[in-house]
Amino acid sequence: MEWNPEKVLANIHQAETSDLLDRITAYRHGMEPEAVTLIEDELRRRGVADAAIEERRQAYLRECLYYPDGTAMMCSFCRLPAVTQGWGWHKLRNTVPLFPRRFRYCKTHQPVTSAAHPPPPA
């Protein structure tokens, strides 16, 4: 994929601050060094302190799941970093279960488990 700094910069300017913080902390290892610099500059321009970036990075190091290369796993349902994973059904049109598969979940999409509804076996 060809590096296009204008497109990258436009994307960064349009992104929410929370998304930029996720990119620069959890997903940093999978990014081009130039993109990291552009995001850091944009966060400074928005008034985000280095301490806030480091705090987010430390929280993700404690909570998130990571690939061997150091990149955070992404939730199967959104762009947030995954905090847990488990088995579920891949469904046709969100109704007909086709086959079991592993899903990754962020804090928002993490399924609620209880004694009445235990998780499926691993």
Phi and psi in radians as a Rosetta constraint file:
Dihedral C 1 N 2 CA 2 C 2 CIRCULARHARMONIC -1.375 0.35
Dihedral N 2 CA 2 C 2 N 3 CIRCULARHARMONIC 2.391 0.35
Dihedral C 2 N 3 CA 3 C 3 CIRCULARHARMONIC -1.332 0.35
Dihedral N 3 CA 3 C 3 N 4 CIRCULARHARMONIC 2.130 0.35
Dihedral C 3 N 4 CA 4 C 4 CIRCULARHARMONIC -2.196 0.35
Dihedral N 4 CA 4 C 4 N 5 CIRCULARHARMONIC 1.668 0.35
Dihedral C 4 N 5 CA 5 C 5 CIRCULARHARMONIC -1.066 0.35
Dihedral N 5 CA 5 C 5 N 6 CIRCULARHARMONIC -0.527 0.35
Dihedral C 5 N 6 CA 6 C 6 CIRCULARHARMONIC -1.165 0.35
Dihedral N 6 CA 6 C 6 N 7 CIRCULARHARMONIC -0.774 0.35
Dihedral C 6 N 7 CA 7 C 7 CIRCULARHARMONIC -1.158 0.35
Dihedral N 7 CA 7 C 7 N 8 CIRCULARHARMONIC -0.711 0.35
Dihedral C 7 N 8 CA 8 C 8 CIRCULARHARMONIC -1.101 0.35
Dihedral N 8 CA 8 C 8 N 9 CIRCULARHARMONIC -0.794 0.35
Dihedral C 8 N 9 CA 9 C 9 CIRCULARHARMONIC -1.112 0.35
Dihedral N 9 CA 9 C 9 N 10 CIRCULARHARMONIC -0.712 0.35
Dihedral C 9 N 10 CA 10 C 10 CIRCULARHARMONIC -1.085 0.35
Dihedral N 10 CA 10 C 10 N 11 CIRCULARHARMONIC -0.729 0.35
Dihedral C 10 N 11 CA 11 C 11 CIRCULARHARMONIC -1.103 0.35
Dihedral N 11 CA 11 C 11 N 12 CIRCULARHARMONIC -0.732 0.35
Dihedral C 11 N 12 CA 12 C 12 CIRCULARHARMONIC -1.128 0.35
Dihedral N 12 CA 12 C 12 N 13 CIRCULARHARMONIC -0.748 0.35
Dihedral C 12 N 13 CA 13 C 13 CIRCULARHARMONIC -1.111 0.35
Dihedral N 13 CA 13 C 13 N 14 CIRCULARHARMONIC -0.565 0.35
Dihedral C 13 N 14 CA 14 C 14 CIRCULARHARMONIC -1.449 0.35
Dihedral N 14 CA 14 C 14 N 15 CIRCULARHARMONIC -0.340 0.35
Dihedral C 14 N 15 CA 15 C 15 CIRCULARHARMONIC -1.280 0.35
Dihedral N 15 CA 15 C 15 N 16 CIRCULARHARMONIC 2.621 0.35
Dihedral C 15 N 16 CA 16 C 16 CIRCULARHARMONIC -1.263 0.35
Dihedral N 16 CA 16 C 16 N 17 CIRCULARHARMONIC 2.677 0.35
Dihedral C 16 N 17 CA 17 C 17 CIRCULARHARMONIC -1.025 0.35
Dihedral N 17 CA 17 C 17 N 18 CIRCULARHARMONIC -0.715 0.35
Dihedral C 17 N 18 CA 18 C 18 CIRCULARHARMONIC -1.063 0.35
Dihedral N 18 CA 18 C 18 N 19 CIRCULARHARMONIC -0.713 0.35
Dihedral C 18 N 19 CA 19 C 19 CIRCULARHARMONIC -1.121 0.35
Dihedral N 19 CA 19 C 19 N 20 CIRCULARHARMONIC -0.743 0.35
Dihedral C 19 N 20 CA 20 C 20 CIRCULARHARMONIC -1.107 0.35
Dihedral N 20 CA 20 C 20 N 21 CIRCULARHARMONIC -0.673 0.35
Dihedral C 20 N 21 CA 21 C 21 CIRCULARHARMONIC -1.112 0.35
Dihedral N 21 CA 21 C 21 N 22 CIRCULARHARMONIC -0.699 0.35
Dihedral C 21 N 22 CA 22 C 22 CIRCULARHARMONIC -1.099 0.35
Dihedral N 22 CA 22 C 22 N 23 CIRCULARHARMONIC -0.764 0.35
Dihedral C 22 N 23 CA 23 C 23 CIRCULARHARMONIC -1.081 0.35
Dihedral N 23 CA 23 C 23 N 24 CIRCULARHARMONIC -0.758 0.35
Dihedral C 23 N 24 CA 24 C 24 CIRCULARHARMONIC -1.384 0.35
Dihedral N 24 CA 24 C 24 N 25 CIRCULARHARMONIC -0.279 0.35
Dihedral C 24 N 25 CA 25 C 25 CIRCULARHARMONIC -1.881 0.35
Dihedral N 25 CA 25 C 25 N 26 CIRCULARHARMONIC -1.216 0.35
Dihedral C 25 N 26 CA 26 C 26 CIRCULARHARMONIC -1.220 0.35
Dihedral N 26 CA 26 C 26 N 27 CIRCULARHARMONIC -0.699 0.35
Dihedral C 26 N 27 CA 27 C 27 CIRCULARHARMONIC -1.811 0.35
Dihedral N 27 CA 27 C 27 N 28 CIRCULARHARMONIC 0.222 0.35
Dihedral C 27 N 28 CA 28 C 28 CIRCULARHARMONIC -0.985 0.35
Dihedral N 28 CA 28 C 28 N 29 CIRCULARHARMONIC -0.720 0.35
Dihedral C 28 N 29 CA 29 C 29 CIRCULARHARMONIC -1.122 0.35
Dihedral N 29 CA 29 C 29 N 30 CIRCULARHARMONIC -0.378 0.35
Dihedral C 29 N 30 CA 30 C 30 CIRCULARHARMONIC -1.674 0.35
Dihedral N 30 CA 30 C 30 N 31 CIRCULARHARMONIC 0.184 0.35
Dihedral C 30 N 31 CA 31 C 31 CIRCULARHARMONIC -1.872 0.35
Dihedral N 31 CA 31 C 31 N 32 CIRCULARHARMONIC 2.723 0.35
Dihedral C 31 N 32 CA 32 C 32 CIRCULARHARMONIC -1.196 0.35
Dihedral N 32 CA 32 C 32 N 33 CIRCULARHARMONIC 2.471 0.35
Dihedral C 32 N 33 CA 33 C 33 CIRCULARHARMONIC -0.997 0.35
Dihedral N 33 CA 33 C 33 N 34 CIRCULARHARMONIC -0.607 0.35
Dihedral C 33 N 34 CA 34 C 34 CIRCULARHARMONIC -1.147 0.35
Dihedral N 34 CA 34 C 34 N 35 CIRCULARHARMONIC -0.656 0.35
Dihedral C 34 N 35 CA 35 C 35 CIRCULARHARMONIC -1.167 0.35
Dihedral N 35 CA 35 C 35 N 36 CIRCULARHARMONIC -0.668 0.35
Dihedral C 35 N 36 CA 36 C 36 CIRCULARHARMONIC -1.041 0.35
Dihedral N 36 CA 36 C 36 N 37 CIRCULARHARMONIC -0.813 0.35
Dihedral C 36 N 37 CA 37 C 37 CIRCULARHARMONIC -1.067 0.35
Dihedral N 37 CA 37 C 37 N 38 CIRCULARHARMONIC -0.766 0.35
Dihedral C 37 N 38 CA 38 C 38 CIRCULARHARMONIC -1.098 0.35
Dihedral N 38 CA 38 C 38 N 39 CIRCULARHARMONIC -0.713 0.35
Dihedral C 38 N 39 CA 39 C 39 CIRCULARHARMONIC -1.178 0.35
Dihedral N 39 CA 39 C 39 N 40 CIRCULARHARMONIC -0.752 0.35
Dihedral C 39 N 40 CA 40 C 40 CIRCULARHARMONIC -1.033 0.35
Dihedral N 40 CA 40 C 40 N 41 CIRCULARHARMONIC -0.754 0.35
Dihedral C 40 N 41 CA 41 C 41 CIRCULARHARMONIC -1.086 0.35
Dihedral N 41 CA 41 C 41 N 42 CIRCULARHARMONIC -0.741 0.35
Dihedral C 41 N 42 CA 42 C 42 CIRCULARHARMONIC -1.142 0.35
Dihedral N 42 CA 42 C 42 N 43 CIRCULARHARMONIC -0.713 0.35
Dihedral C 42 N 43 CA 43 C 43 CIRCULARHARMONIC -1.117 0.35
Dihedral N 43 CA 43 C 43 N 44 CIRCULARHARMONIC -0.695 0.35
Dihedral C 43 N 44 CA 44 C 44 CIRCULARHARMONIC -1.101 0.35
Dihedral N 44 CA 44 C 44 N 45 CIRCULARHARMONIC -0.725 0.35
Dihedral C 44 N 45 CA 45 C 45 CIRCULARHARMONIC -1.065 0.35
Dihedral N 45 CA 45 C 45 N 46 CIRCULARHARMONIC -0.591 0.35
Dihedral C 45 N 46 CA 46 C 46 CIRCULARHARMONIC -1.450 0.35
Dihedral N 46 CA 46 C 46 N 47 CIRCULARHARMONIC -0.024 0.35
Dihedral C 46 N 47 CA 47 C 47 CIRCULARHARMONIC 1.515 0.35
Dihedral N 47 CA 47 C 47 N 48 CIRCULARHARMONIC 0.299 0.35
Dihedral C 47 N 48 CA 48 C 48 CIRCULARHARMONIC -1.441 0.35
Dihedral N 48 CA 48 C 48 N 49 CIRCULARHARMONIC 2.147 0.35
Dihedral C 48 N 49 CA 49 C 49 CIRCULARHARMONIC -1.326 0.35
Dihedral N 49 CA 49 C 49 N 50 CIRCULARHARMONIC 2.643 0.35
Dihedral C 49 N 50 CA 50 C 50 CIRCULARHARMONIC -1.010 0.35
Dihedral N 50 CA 50 C 50 N 51 CIRCULARHARMONIC -0.583 0.35
Dihedral C 50 N 51 CA 51 C 51 CIRCULARHARMONIC -1.116 0.35
Dihedral N 51 CA 51 C 51 N 52 CIRCULARHARMONIC -0.651 0.35
Dihedral C 51 N 52 CA 52 C 52 CIRCULARHARMONIC -1.183 0.35
Dihedral N 52 CA 52 C 52 N 53 CIRCULARHARMONIC -0.666 0.35
Dihedral C 52 N 53 CA 53 C 53 CIRCULARHARMONIC -1.128 0.35
Dihedral N 53 CA 53 C 53 N 54 CIRCULARHARMONIC -0.791 0.35
Dihedral C 53 N 54 CA 54 C 54 CIRCULARHARMONIC -1.142 0.35
Dihedral N 54 CA 54 C 54 N 55 CIRCULARHARMONIC -0.650 0.35
Dihedral C 54 N 55 CA 55 C 55 CIRCULARHARMONIC -1.093 0.35
Dihedral N 55 CA 55 C 55 N 56 CIRCULARHARMONIC -0.763 0.35
Dihedral C 55 N 56 CA 56 C 56 CIRCULARHARMONIC -1.125 0.35
Dihedral N 56 CA 56 C 56 N 57 CIRCULARHARMONIC -0.732 0.35
Dihedral C 56 N 57 CA 57 C 57 CIRCULARHARMONIC -1.065 0.35
Dihedral N 57 CA 57 C 57 N 58 CIRCULARHARMONIC -0.787 0.35
Dihedral C 57 N 58 CA 58 C 58 CIRCULARHARMONIC -1.117 0.35
Dihedral N 58 CA 58 C 58 N 59 CIRCULARHARMONIC -0.715 0.35
Dihedral C 58 N 59 CA 59 C 59 CIRCULARHARMONIC -1.077 0.35
Dihedral N 59 CA 59 C 59 N 60 CIRCULARHARMONIC -0.760 0.35
Dihedral C 59 N 60 CA 60 C 60 CIRCULARHARMONIC -1.181 0.35
Dihedral N 60 CA 60 C 60 N 61 CIRCULARHARMONIC -0.629 0.35
Dihedral C 60 N 61 CA 61 C 61 CIRCULARHARMONIC -1.067 0.35
Dihedral N 61 CA 61 C 61 N 62 CIRCULARHARMONIC -0.612 0.35
Dihedral C 61 N 62 CA 62 C 62 CIRCULARHARMONIC -1.353 0.35
Dihedral N 62 CA 62 C 62 N 63 CIRCULARHARMONIC -0.632 0.35
Dihedral C 62 N 63 CA 63 C 63 CIRCULARHARMONIC -1.798 0.35
Dihedral N 63 CA 63 C 63 N 64 CIRCULARHARMONIC -0.540 0.35
Dihedral C 63 N 64 CA 64 C 64 CIRCULARHARMONIC -1.579 0.35
Dihedral N 64 CA 64 C 64 N 65 CIRCULARHARMONIC 2.837 0.35
Dihedral C 64 N 65 CA 65 C 65 CIRCULARHARMONIC -1.633 0.35
Dihedral N 65 CA 65 C 65 N 66 CIRCULARHARMONIC 2.464 0.35
Dihedral C 65 N 66 CA 66 C 66 CIRCULARHARMONIC -2.234 0.35
Dihedral N 66 CA 66 C 66 N 67 CIRCULARHARMONIC 2.560 0.35
Dihedral C 66 N 67 CA 67 C 67 CIRCULARHARMONIC -1.326 0.35
Dihedral N 67 CA 67 C 67 N 68 CIRCULARHARMONIC 2.844 0.35
Dihedral C 67 N 68 CA 68 C 68 CIRCULARHARMONIC -0.984 0.35
Dihedral N 68 CA 68 C 68 N 69 CIRCULARHARMONIC -0.486 0.35
Dihedral C 68 N 69 CA 69 C 69 CIRCULARHARMONIC -1.374 0.35
Dihedral N 69 CA 69 C 69 N 70 CIRCULARHARMONIC -0.028 0.35
Dihedral C 69 N 70 CA 70 C 70 CIRCULARHARMONIC 1.675 0.35
Dihedral N 70 CA 70 C 70 N 71 CIRCULARHARMONIC -0.017 0.35
Dihedral C 70 N 71 CA 71 C 71 CIRCULARHARMONIC -1.510 0.35
Dihedral N 71 CA 71 C 71 N 72 CIRCULARHARMONIC 2.392 0.35
Dihedral C 71 N 72 CA 72 C 72 CIRCULARHARMONIC -1.176 0.35
Dihedral N 72 CA 72 C 72 N 73 CIRCULARHARMONIC 2.509 0.35
Dihedral C 72 N 73 CA 73 C 73 CIRCULARHARMONIC -1.309 0.35
Dihedral N 73 CA 73 C 73 N 74 CIRCULARHARMONIC 2.497 0.35
Dihedral C 73 N 74 CA 74 C 74 CIRCULARHARMONIC -1.696 0.35
Dihedral N 74 CA 74 C 74 N 75 CIRCULARHARMONIC 2.520 0.35
Dihedral C 74 N 75 CA 75 C 75 CIRCULARHARMONIC -0.962 0.35
Dihedral N 75 CA 75 C 75 N 76 CIRCULARHARMONIC 2.503 0.35
Dihedral C 75 N 76 CA 76 C 76 CIRCULARHARMONIC -1.245 0.35
Dihedral N 76 CA 76 C 76 N 77 CIRCULARHARMONIC -0.204 0.35
Dihedral C 76 N 77 CA 77 C 77 CIRCULARHARMONIC -2.055 0.35
Dihedral N 77 CA 77 C 77 N 78 CIRCULARHARMONIC -0.167 0.35
Dihedral C 77 N 78 CA 78 C 78 CIRCULARHARMONIC -2.748 0.35
Dihedral N 78 CA 78 C 78 N 79 CIRCULARHARMONIC -2.997 0.35
Dihedral C 78 N 79 CA 79 C 79 CIRCULARHARMONIC -1.625 0.35
Dihedral N 79 CA 79 C 79 N 80 CIRCULARHARMONIC 0.027 0.35
Dihedral C 79 N 80 CA 80 C 80 CIRCULARHARMONIC -1.293 0.35
Dihedral N 80 CA 80 C 80 N 81 CIRCULARHARMONIC 2.687 0.35
Dihedral C 80 N 81 CA 81 C 81 CIRCULARHARMONIC -1.129 0.35
Dihedral N 81 CA 81 C 81 N 82 CIRCULARHARMONIC 2.464 0.35
Dihedral C 81 N 82 CA 82 C 82 CIRCULARHARMONIC -1.389 0.35
Dihedral N 82 CA 82 C 82 N 83 CIRCULARHARMONIC 2.468 0.35
Dihedral C 82 N 83 CA 83 C 83 CIRCULARHARMONIC -1.944 0.35
Dihedral N 83 CA 83 C 83 N 84 CIRCULARHARMONIC -0.269 0.35
Dihedral C 83 N 84 CA 84 C 84 CIRCULARHARMONIC -2.705 0.35
Dihedral N 84 CA 84 C 84 N 85 CIRCULARHARMONIC 2.903 0.35
Dihedral C 84 N 85 CA 85 C 85 CIRCULARHARMONIC -2.473 0.35
Dihedral N 85 CA 85 C 85 N 86 CIRCULARHARMONIC 2.791 0.35
Dihedral C 85 N 86 CA 86 C 86 CIRCULARHARMONIC -2.964 0.35
Dihedral N 86 CA 86 C 86 N 87 CIRCULARHARMONIC 3.092 0.35
Dihedral C 86 N 87 CA 87 C 87 CIRCULARHARMONIC -1.542 0.35
Dihedral N 87 CA 87 C 87 N 88 CIRCULARHARMONIC 2.538 0.35
Dihedral C 87 N 88 CA 88 C 88 CIRCULARHARMONIC -2.723 0.35
Dihedral N 88 CA 88 C 88 N 89 CIRCULARHARMONIC -3.109 0.35
Dihedral C 88 N 89 CA 89 C 89 CIRCULARHARMONIC -1.763 0.35
Dihedral N 89 CA 89 C 89 N 90 CIRCULARHARMONIC 2.280 0.35
Dihedral C 89 N 90 CA 90 C 90 CIRCULARHARMONIC -1.365 0.35
Dihedral N 90 CA 90 C 90 N 91 CIRCULARHARMONIC 2.150 0.35
Dihedral C 90 N 91 CA 91 C 91 CIRCULARHARMONIC -2.019 0.35
Dihedral N 91 CA 91 C 91 N 92 CIRCULARHARMONIC 2.517 0.35
Dihedral C 91 N 92 CA 92 C 92 CIRCULARHARMONIC -1.443 0.35
Dihedral N 92 CA 92 C 92 N 93 CIRCULARHARMONIC 2.154 0.35
Dihedral C 92 N 93 CA 93 C 93 CIRCULARHARMONIC 0.916 0.35
Dihedral N 93 CA 93 C 93 N 94 CIRCULARHARMONIC 0.573 0.35
Dihedral C 93 N 94 CA 94 C 94 CIRCULARHARMONIC 1.074 0.35
Dihedral N 94 CA 94 C 94 N 95 CIRCULARHARMONIC 0.364 0.35
Dihedral C 94 N 95 CA 95 C 95 CIRCULARHARMONIC -2.341 0.35
Dihedral N 95 CA 95 C 95 N 96 CIRCULARHARMONIC -0.797 0.35
Dihedral C 95 N 96 CA 96 C 96 CIRCULARHARMONIC -1.641 0.35
Dihedral N 96 CA 96 C 96 N 97 CIRCULARHARMONIC 1.975 0.35
Dihedral C 96 N 97 CA 97 C 97 CIRCULARHARMONIC -1.188 0.35
Dihedral N 97 CA 97 C 97 N 98 CIRCULARHARMONIC 2.244 0.35
Dihedral C 97 N 98 CA 98 C 98 CIRCULARHARMONIC -1.789 0.35
Dihedral N 98 CA 98 C 98 N 99 CIRCULARHARMONIC -0.864 0.35
Dihedral C 98 N 99 CA 99 C 99 CIRCULARHARMONIC -2.790 0.35
Dihedral N 99 CA 99 C 99 N 100 CIRCULARHARMONIC 2.668 0.35
Dihedral C 99 N 100 CA 100 C 100 CIRCULARHARMONIC -1.298 0.35
Dihedral N 100 CA 100 C 100 N 101 CIRCULARHARMONIC 2.571 0.35
Dihedral C 100 N 101 CA 101 C 101 CIRCULARHARMONIC -2.689 0.35
Dihedral N 101 CA 101 C 101 N 102 CIRCULARHARMONIC 2.845 0.35
Dihedral C 101 N 102 CA 102 C 102 CIRCULARHARMONIC -1.503 0.35
Dihedral N 102 CA 102 C 102 N 103 CIRCULARHARMONIC 2.402 0.35
Dihedral C 102 N 103 CA 103 C 103 CIRCULARHARMONIC -2.077 0.35
Dihedral N 103 CA 103 C 103 N 104 CIRCULARHARMONIC 2.620 0.35
Dihedral C 103 N 104 CA 104 C 104 CIRCULARHARMONIC -1.905 0.35
Dihedral N 104 CA 104 C 104 N 105 CIRCULARHARMONIC 2.453 0.35
Dihedral C 104 N 105 CA 105 C 105 CIRCULARHARMONIC -2.212 0.35
Dihedral N 105 CA 105 C 105 N 106 CIRCULARHARMONIC 2.368 0.35
Dihedral C 105 N 106 CA 106 C 106 CIRCULARHARMONIC -1.450 0.35
Dihedral N 106 CA 106 C 106 N 107 CIRCULARHARMONIC 3.139 0.35
Dihedral C 106 N 107 CA 107 C 107 CIRCULARHARMONIC -1.064 0.35
Dihedral N 107 CA 107 C 107 N 108 CIRCULARHARMONIC -0.614 0.35
Dihedral C 107 N 108 CA 108 C 108 CIRCULARHARMONIC -1.223 0.35
Dihedral N 108 CA 108 C 108 N 109 CIRCULARHARMONIC -0.726 0.35
Dihedral C 108 N 109 CA 109 C 109 CIRCULARHARMONIC -1.698 0.35
Dihedral N 109 CA 109 C 109 N 110 CIRCULARHARMONIC 0.021 0.35
Dihedral C 109 N 110 CA 110 C 110 CIRCULARHARMONIC -1.066 0.35
Dihedral N 110 CA 110 C 110 N 111 CIRCULARHARMONIC 2.205 0.35
Dihedral C 110 N 111 CA 111 C 111 CIRCULARHARMONIC -1.183 0.35
Dihedral N 111 CA 111 C 111 N 112 CIRCULARHARMONIC 2.562 0.35
Dihedral C 111 N 112 CA 112 C 112 CIRCULARHARMONIC -1.509 0.35
Dihedral N 112 CA 112 C 112 N 113 CIRCULARHARMONIC 2.196 0.35
Dihedral C 112 N 113 CA 113 C 113 CIRCULARHARMONIC -1.975 0.35
Dihedral N 113 CA 113 C 113 N 114 CIRCULARHARMONIC 2.598 0.35
Dihedral C 113 N 114 CA 114 C 114 CIRCULARHARMONIC -2.581 0.35
Dihedral N 114 CA 114 C 114 N 115 CIRCULARHARMONIC 3.066 0.35
Dihedral C 114 N 115 CA 115 C 115 CIRCULARHARMONIC -1.106 0.35
Dihedral N 115 CA 115 C 115 N 116 CIRCULARHARMONIC -0.545 0.35
Dihedral C 115 N 116 CA 116 C 116 CIRCULARHARMONIC -1.300 0.35
Dihedral N 116 CA 116 C 116 N 117 CIRCULARHARMONIC -0.471 0.35
Dihedral C 116 N 117 CA 117 C 117 CIRCULARHARMONIC -2.304 0.35
Dihedral N 117 CA 117 C 117 N 118 CIRCULARHARMONIC 1.290 0.35
Dihedral C 117 N 118 CA 118 C 118 CIRCULARHARMONIC -1.185 0.35
Dihedral N 118 CA 118 C 118 N 119 CIRCULARHARMONIC 2.724 0.35
Dihedral C 118 N 119 CA 119 C 119 CIRCULARHARMONIC -1.172 0.35
Dihedral N 119 CA 119 C 119 N 120 CIRCULARHARMONIC 2.681 0.35
Dihedral C 119 N 120 CA 120 C 120 CIRCULARHARMONIC -1.119 0.35
Dihedral N 120 CA 120 C 120 N 121 CIRCULARHARMONIC 2.692 0.35
Dihedral C 120 N 121 CA 121 C 121 CIRCULARHARMONIC -1.092 0.35
Dihedral N 121 CA 121 C 121 N 122 CIRCULARHARMONIC 2.551 0.35
